[in-house]
Amino acid sequence: MEIHWRRFEKFILHVGCHFVRKKGDHRIYWREGLTRPVVFPEERAIRDMIIATNLRTLGMDRREFLDILRNL
């Protein structure tokens, strides 16, 4: 599965993260309770591996992600 970075950003903001900074082409987000920031590139299509890594950081599974994404 691949999605556009702007759509993934909408998801990240929806789950309570806020934009912290940008380094190169990578956007960095944070929210209370995370052990590390959520990081993804401004690429047309974000690859599945990057999505899966960030879902682990958020403590979410793929099903939750898809349910939220469907409702955005």
The first five atom37 places (N, CA, C, CB, O) and aatype in JSON, in Angstrom:
{
  "aatype": [12, 6, 9, 8, 17, 1, 1, 13, 6, 11, 13, 9, 10, 8, 19, 7, 4, 8, 13, 19, 1, 11, 11, 7, 3, 8, 1, 9, 18, 17, 1, 6, 7, 10, 16, 1, 14, 19, 19, 13, 14, 6, 6, 1, 0, 9, 1, 3, 12, 9, 9, 0, 16, 2, 10, 1, 16, 10, 7, 12, 3, 1, 1, 6, 13, 10, 3, 9, 10, 1, 2, 10],
  "atom_mask": [
    [1, 1, 1, 1, 1],
    [1, 1, 1, 1, 1],
    [1, 1, 1, 1, 1],
    [1, 1, 1, 1, 1],
    [1, 1, 1, 1, 1],
    [1, 1, 1, 1, 1],
    [1, 1, 1, 1, 1],
    [1, 1, 1, 1, 1],
    [1, 1, 1, 1, 1],
    [1, 1, 1, 1, 1],
    [1, 1, 1, 1, 1],
    [1, 1, 1, 1, 1],
    [1, 1, 1, 1, 1],
    [1, 1, 1, 1, 1],
    [1, 1, 1, 1, 1],
    [1, 1, 1, 0, 1],
    [1, 1, 1, 1, 1],
    [1, 1, 1, 1, 1],
    [1, 1, 1, 1, 1],
    [1, 1, 1, 1, 1],
    [1, 1, 1, 1, 1],
    [1, 1, 1, 1, 1],
    [1, 1, 1, 1, 1],
    [1, 1, 1, 0, 1],
    [1, 1, 1, 1, 1],
    [1, 1, 1, 1, 1],
    [1, 1, 1, 1, 1],
    [1, 1, 1, 1, 1],
    [1, 1, 1, 1, 1],
    [1, 1, 1, 1, 1],
    [1, 1, 1, 1, 1],
    [1, 1, 1, 1, 1],
    [1, 1, 1, 0, 1],
    [1, 1, 1, 1, 1],
    [1, 1, 1, 1, 1],
    [1, 1, 1, 1, 1],
    [1, 1, 1, 1, 1],
    [1, 1, 1, 1, 1],
    [1, 1, 1, 1, 1],
    [1, 1, 1, 1, 1],
    [1, 1, 1, 1, 1],
    [1, 1, 1, 1, 1],
    [1, 1, 1, 1, 1],
    [1, 1, 1, 1, 1],
    [1, 1, 1, 1, 1],
    [1, 1, 1, 1, 1],
    [1, 1, 1, 1, 1],
    [1, 1, 1, 1, 1],
    [1, 1, 1, 1, 1],
    [1, 1, 1, 1, 1],
    [1, 1, 1, 1, 1],
    [1, 1, 1, 1, 1],
    [1, 1, 1, 1, 1],
    [1, 1, 1, 1, 1],
    [1, 1, 1, 1, 1],
    [1, 1, 1, 1, 1],
    [1, 1, 1, 1, 1],
    [1, 1, 1, 1, 1],
    [1, 1, 1, 0, 1],
    [1, 1, 1, 1, 1],
    [1, 1, 1, 1, 1],
    [1, 1, 1, 1, 1],
    [1, 1, 1, 1, 1],
    [1, 1, 1, 1, 1],
    [1, 1, 1, 1, 1],
    [1, 1, 1, 1, 1],
    [1, 1, 1, 1, 1],
    [1, 1, 1, 1, 1],
    [1, 1, 1, 1, 1],
    [1, 1, 1, 1, 1],
    [1, 1, 1, 1, 1],
    [1, 1, 1, 1, 1]
  ],
  "atom_positions": [
    [[0.84, -1.19, 0.0], [0.0, 0.0, 0.0], [0.88, 1.25, 0.0], [-0.95, 0.0, 1.22], [1.87, 1.32, 0.72]],
    [[0.52, 2.2, -0.8], [1.21, 3.48, -0.84], [0.15, 4.58, -0.82], [2.13, 3.59, -2.11], [-0.9, 4.45, -1.45]],
    [[0.44, 5.66, -0.09], [-0.47, 6.81, -0.1], [0.36, 8.08, -0.23], [-1.36, 6.85, 1.2], [1.54, 8.11, 0.11]],
    [[-0.27, 9.12, -0.71], [0.39, 10.4, -0.87], [0.73, 10.96, 0.51], [-0.5, 11.4, -1.66], [-0.02, 10.76, 1.46]],
    [[1.84, 11.65, 0.62], [2.29, 12.15, 1.92], [1.29, 13.11, 2.54], [3.62, 12.83, 1.79], [1.18, 13.16, 3.76]],
    [[0.57, 13.87, 1.74], [-0.41, 14.83, 2.29], [-1.58, 14.09, 2.95], [-0.93, 15.77, 1.18], [-2.12, 14.56, 3.95]],
    [[-1.96, 12.97, 2.39], [-3.04, 12.16, 2.99], [-2.55, 11.54, 4.3], [-3.51, 11.06, 2.01], [-3.29, 11.48, 5.28]],
    [[-1.3, 11.07, 4.3], [-0.73, 10.51, 5.52], [-0.62, 11.6, 6.59], [0.66, 9.87, 5.23], [-0.84, 11.34, 7.77]],
    [[-0.27, 12.81, 6.18], [-0.19, 13.92, 7.12], [-1.56, 14.2, 7.76], [0.33, 15.19, 6.41], [-1.63, 14.47, 8.96]],
    [[-2.63, 14.13, 6.97], [-3.97, 14.32, 7.53], [-4.25, 13.28, 8.62], [-5.04, 14.23, 6.43], [-4.82, 13.6, 9.66]],
    [[-3.84, 12.04, 8.37], [-4.0, 10.98, 9.36], [-3.21, 11.3, 10.63], [-3.55, 9.62, 8.78], [-3.73, 11.2, 11.74]],
    [[-1.94, 11.68, 10.45], [-1.06, 11.98, 11.59], [-1.65, 13.11, 12.44], [0.37, 12.36, 11.09], [-1.64, 13.03, 13.67]],
    [[-2.15, 14.15, 11.81], [-2.76, 15.26, 12.54], [-4.04, 14.82, 13.24], [-3.05, 16.43, 11.59], [-4.33, 15.26, 14.36]],
    [[-4.79, 13.95, 12.6], [-6.05, 13.45, 13.16], [-5.82, 12.66, 14.45], [-6.77, 12.58, 12.14], [-6.64, 12.72, 15.37]],
    [[-4.72, 11.93, 14.53], [-4.45, 11.12, 15.73], [-3.72, 11.92, 16.81], [-3.62, 9.89, 15.36], [-3.23, 11.34, 17.78]],
    [[-3.64, 13.22, 16.65], [-3.15, 14.07, 17.72], [-1.71, 14.52, 17.66], [0.0, 0.0, 0.0], [-1.21, 15.14, 18.6]],
    [[-1.03, 14.23, 16.58], [0.36, 14.69, 16.45], [0.38, 16.12, 15.93], [1.17, 13.75, 15.5], [-0.58, 16.58, 15.31]],
    [[1.46, 16.82, 16.18], [1.63, 18.16, 15.65], [3.0, 18.27, 14.96], [1.5, 19.23, 16.78], [3.96, 17.6, 15.33]],
    [[3.03, 19.13, 13.97], [4.25, 19.34, 13.19], [5.31, 20.0, 14.07], [3.97, 20.2, 11.92], [5.03, 20.99, 14.75]],
    [[6.53, 19.44, 14.05], [7.63, 19.99, 14.84], [8.6, 20.73, 13.94], [8.35, 18.88, 15.61], [8.94, 21.88, 14.19]],
    [[9.05, 20.04, 12.89], [10.03, 20.67, 12.0], [10.17, 19.86, 10.72], [11.39, 20.81, 12.69], [9.59, 18.78, 10.57]],
    [[10.95, 20.41, 9.82], [11.25, 19.74, 8.56], [12.76, 19.71, 8.41], [10.57, 20.45, 7.34], [13.43, 20.72, 8.64]],
    [[13.29, 18.56, 8.03], [14.72, 18.44, 7.79], [14.9, 17.8, 6.41], [15.43, 17.59, 8.92], [14.58, 16.63, 6.21]],
    [[15.42, 18.58, 5.49], [15.52, 18.09, 4.12], [14.11, 17.91, 3.57], [0.0, 0.0, 0.0], [13.31, 18.85, 3.59]],
    [[13.81, 16.71, 3.08], [12.45, 16.44, 2.6], [11.64, 15.63, 3.61], [12.51, 15.7, 1.27], [10.57, 15.11, 3.27]],
    [[12.13, 15.51, 4.84], [11.43, 14.74, 5.88], [10.67, 15.66, 6.83], [12.42, 13.88, 6.66], [11.2, 16.67, 7.31]],
    [[9.42, 15.3, 7.09], [8.57, 16.03, 8.03], [8.56, 15.28, 9.35], [7.12, 16.21, 7.46], [8.49, 14.05, 9.36]],
    [[8.64, 16.0, 10.45], [8.76, 15.39, 11.77], [7.6, 15.88, 12.65], [10.14, 15.74, 12.42], [7.36, 17.07, 12.77]],
    [[6.9, 14.91, 13.25], [5.72, 15.18, 14.07], [5.91, 14.55, 15.44], [4.44, 14.64, 13.4], [6.69, 13.61, 15.62]],
    [[5.18, 15.1, 16.42], [5.31, 14.62, 17.8], [3.96, 14.7, 18.5], [6.37, 15.43, 18.59], [3.11, 15.52, 18.14]],
    [[3.77, 13.85, 19.5], [2.65, 13.98, 20.42], [3.07, 13.39, 21.75], [1.36, 13.28, 19.87], [3.98, 12.55, 21.81]],
    [[2.42, 13.82, 22.82], [2.72, 13.31, 24.15], [2.57, 11.79, 24.18], [1.8, 13.96, 25.21], [1.66, 11.24, 23.55]],
    [[3.45, 11.14, 24.9], [3.35, 9.7, 25.07], [4.13, 8.86, 24.06], [0.0, 0.0, 0.0], [4.22, 7.64, 24.23]],
    [[4.67, 9.48, 23.04], [5.46, 8.72, 22.06], [6.89, 8.58, 22.55], [5.43, 9.41, 20.68], [7.41, 9.45, 23.25]],
    [[7.52, 7.48, 22.19], [8.92, 7.27, 22.56], [9.87, 7.85, 21.52], [9.21, 5.79, 22.76], [11.05, 8.05, 21.79]],
    [[9.35, 8.11, 20.34], [10.14, 8.71, 19.26], [9.21, 9.48, 18.34], [10.93, 7.62, 18.46], [8.0, 9.25, 18.35]],
    [[9.74, 10.38, 17.54], [8.88, 11.16, 16.64], [8.38, 10.33, 15.45], [9.63, 12.39, 16.13], [8.94, 9.29, 15.12]],
    [[7.34, 10.82, 14.84], [6.81, 10.25, 13.6], [7.49, 11.02, 12.48], [5.22, 10.35, 13.52], [7.41, 12.25, 12.42]],
    [[8.16, 10.29, 11.58], [8.94, 10.92, 10.51], [8.56, 10.28, 9.17], [10.47, 10.78, 10.77], [8.48, 9.06, 9.06]],
    [[8.32, 11.12, 8.18], [8.07, 10.6, 6.83], [8.5, 11.63, 5.8], [6.57, 10.23, 6.64], [8.5, 12.83, 6.08]],
    [[8.86, 11.16, 4.6], [9.33, 12.07, 3.56], [8.17, 12.69, 2.78], [10.26, 11.33, 2.6], [7.07, 12.15, 2.74]],
    [[8.44, 13.82, 2.17], [7.47, 14.46, 1.28], [7.63, 13.83, -0.1], [7.69, 16.02, 1.22], [8.05, 14.49, -1.05]],
    [[7.28, 12.58, -0.2], [7.33, 11.88, -1.48], [5.91, 11.7, -1.98], [8.05, 10.5, -1.36], [4.96, 11.61, -1.2]],
    [[5.78, 11.67, -3.27], [4.46, 11.5, -3.86], [3.74, 10.31, -3.24], [4.57, 11.32, -5.37], [2.56, 10.43, -2.88]],
    [[4.41, 9.19, -3.1], [3.81, 7.99, -2.52], [4.71, 7.47, -1.4], [3.6, 6.9, -3.6], [5.87, 7.13, -1.62]],
    [[4.15, 7.42, -0.2], [4.89, 6.9, 0.94], [4.76, 5.38, 0.93], [4.38, 7.5, 2.29], [3.66, 4.84, 0.85]],
    [[5.89, 4.71, 1.0], [5.92, 3.25, 0.92], [5.37, 2.59, 2.18], [7.33, 2.77, 0.67], [5.35, 3.19, 3.26]],
    [[4.93, 1.37, 2.02], [4.35, 0.56, 3.09], [5.27, 0.44, 4.3], [4.01, -0.81, 2.57], [4.8, 0.49, 5.44]],
    [[6.56, 0.29, 4.08], [7.51, 0.13, 5.17], [7.5, 1.37, 6.09], [8.93, -0.12, 4.62], [7.55, 1.23, 7.31]],
    [[7.44, 2.54, 5.51], [7.44, 3.78, 6.29], [6.13, 3.9, 7.06], [7.64, 5.02, 5.36], [6.12, 4.31, 8.22]],
    [[5.02, 3.55, 6.43], [3.72, 3.57, 7.1], [3.73, 2.61, 8.29], [2.58, 3.2, 6.12], [3.32, 2.97, 9.39]],
    [[4.21, 1.38, 8.07], [4.24, 0.37, 9.14], [5.1, 0.81, 10.31], [4.75, -0.97, 8.58], [4.72, 0.62, 11.46]],
    [[6.25, 1.39, 10.03], [7.15, 1.86, 11.09], [6.47, 2.94, 11.93], [8.46, 2.39, 10.49], [6.56, 2.93, 13.15]],
    [[5.81, 3.88, 11.26], [5.14, 4.96, 11.98], [3.92, 4.46, 12.75], [4.74, 6.06, 11.02], [3.6, 4.99, 13.81]],
    [[3.23, 3.46, 12.23], [2.1, 2.88, 12.97], [2.59, 2.21, 14.25], [1.35, 1.87, 12.1], [1.93, 2.31, 15.29]],
    [[3.73, 1.54, 14.19], [4.32, 0.94, 15.41], [4.65, 2.04, 16.42], [5.59, 0.12, 15.06], [4.39, 1.88, 17.61]],
    [[5.23, 3.13, 15.94], [5.55, 4.25, 16.82], [4.29, 4.79, 17.5], [6.24, 5.38, 16.02], [4.33, 5.15, 18.68]],
    [[3.18, 4.83, 16.77], [1.92, 5.34, 17.3], [1.17, 4.3, 18.13], [1.04, 5.8, 16.18], [0.2, 4.63, 18.81]],
    [[1.61, 3.04, 18.08], [0.94, 1.98, 18.81], [-0.38, 1.58, 18.17], [0.0, 0.0, 0.0], [-1.32, 1.19, 18.87]],
    [[-0.45, 1.67, 16.85], [-1.68, 1.36, 16.12], [-1.43, 0.2, 15.17], [-2.19, 2.6, 15.35], [-0.3, -0.06, 14.76]],
    [[-2.51, -0.5, 14.83], [-2.37, -1.56, 13.83], [-2.95, -1.08, 12.49], [-3.09, -2.86, 14.3], [-3.57, -0.02, 12.41]],
    [[-2.73, -1.87, 11.48], [-3.12, -1.51, 10.12], [-4.63, -1.32, 9.99], [-2.65, -2.59, 9.14], [-5.08, -0.43, 9.26]],
    [[-5.41, -2.14, 10.7], [-6.86, -2.05, 10.63], [-7.35, -0.69, 11.16], [-7.5, -3.2, 11.43], [-8.2, -0.06, 10.55]],
    [[-6.81, -0.26, 12.3], [-7.17, 1.05, 12.85], [-6.82, 2.16, 11.87], [-6.45, 1.28, 14.19], [-7.6, 3.08, 11.65]],
    [[-5.63, 2.06, 11.29], [-5.16, 3.04, 10.32], [-6.12, 3.14, 9.14], [-3.75, 2.67, 9.83], [-6.51, 4.23, 8.74]],
    [[-6.5, 2.0, 8.59], [-7.39, 2.0, 7.42], [-8.78, 2.52, 7.77], [-7.5, 0.59, 6.83], [-9.4, 3.22, 6.97]],
    [[-9.28, 2.19, 8.97], [-10.58, 2.7, 9.4], [-10.56, 4.23, 9.5], [-10.97, 2.1, 10.76], [-11.48, 4.9, 9.02]],
    [[-9.52, 4.77, 10.12], [-9.4, 6.23, 10.25], [-9.24, 6.87, 8.88], [-8.21, 6.6, 11.16], [-9.88, 7.89, 8.59]],
    [[-8.4, 6.29, 8.05], [-8.15, 6.85, 6.72], [-9.42, 6.89, 5.88], [-7.08, 6.02, 6.0], [-9.65, 7.85, 5.14]],
    [[-10.26, 5.86, 6.01], [-11.52, 5.82, 5.27], [-12.44, 6.98, 5.66], [-12.22, 4.49, 5.51], [-13.2, 7.49, 4.83]],
    [[-12.36, 7.39, 6.93], [-13.26, 8.43, 7.42], [-12.71, 9.85, 7.29], [-13.58, 8.18, 8.85], [-13.38, 10.81, 7.67]],
    [[-11.51, 10.0, 6.76], [-10.94, 11.34, 6.59], [-11.36, 11.95, 5.27], [-9.41, 11.28, 6.67], [-10.97, 13.07, 4.95]]
  ]
}
